[in-house]
């Protein structure tokens, strides 16, 4: 049976410099949270942009529902009477979620690029 010495194929074991892609792919678990948080951040930003464009087109009439964004509830309830208003969702809720997601993403990115 053919045996392969996998140690000689490892870049780090041979003492050669690791290329930039290999260095970041050899990260110890930061790629998954960075990817997930980045996708959530892009989704939230795109939803906010679409809602702002919708309400701008309709003369900032927040009585209309854009049917674009996520439903945001007051408190822990998920009943229809506890839905937040469209104005508070667009002006406060989604921007707050964007800020929280961006702040949560910063430490992972800083740690990744500090290698």
N, C-alpha and C positions, 0 to 999 in steps of 0.2 A: 504494500500500500504506500502511496506517495504521501510523504509528510511535508508540510509547508511550515517554514519558520516565519510566523506572522510578525515577530518582533522586528525583523529587519525591514519590514514594509511600513512600519510606523515612522512618521516624520520626526516625532519628538524623540524616539529611541535612537535614531541615527544621528541626532545632533544637528540636523539641517534646520534652517529657518522655516518657520511655518508661514505660508502665504496668508494674506489677509482674510480670505474666505474661510480657510481651515481654522484660523484663530477664532473667528466668530461662531463657526459651527461647533467648535469644541467647547462652547460655553456650557456651563453646568446648570441648565434649566432656565436660563433667562429668555431664550428664543420664544418659547410657548407663551409666557405671559405678555411679552412685547407684541407678539403677533395678535393675540386675542384682544388686548387693550387697544391696539392700533385699529383693528377692525371695528370695535365698538365705537371708538372715537370718530372714525370716518363715517360710520353709519349715523351717529348723533349729529355730526356737523351737516351731513347731507339732508337729514330730516329738518334741521333748523333752517337751513337755507331754503328748502322747498316751502316750508311754512311761512317764512318771512316774505318770499315772493308771492305766495298765495294771498296773504293778507294785504300786502302792498297793492296788488292788482285789484283787490276788492275794497280799496279805500280804508284800510285798517278797521274793517267791521268785524270785530271779534265775536259777534253773534253767530256768524257762519262757522261751520265746522269744516276744516280743511281735509279731514279724513286721511291725513298724511302721517301725523306723529303718533307716538304711543299714548295710551290712556294713562293719565296721572291721577291718582286718588289722594284725597286728604286723609291722612292717618293710615291705619292698617286695614281699613275696610275696602272692599271692592264692589260695593253696591253702587248703583247708578246715581243716587243722590249725593254720594261722596266724591264724584268726579270734580276735579278742579276746573276752573273756567279756562276757556281757550287763551285768554290774555295772560293769565298767570302761568299756564303751561308754556306758552311761546316766549314770554318775556323773562320768566324766572326759572321754571322747572328744567327745561332742556338746556339752557346755558349753565345752570348749576351742575347738571349731569356731565356736560362737556368739561367743565372745570375740574370736577372730581376725577374724571377719567384721565385727563391730561396730567393732573398732579400725581395720580397713581402710576402713570407711565414714566414719569421723570426718573425715579430712582433706578428702574430697570435699564433705561437707556444710558444713564450716567455710568452705571456699573459695567455695562457691556462695552462702552467706548473707553473706559479707563484701563482696559487690558493692554 
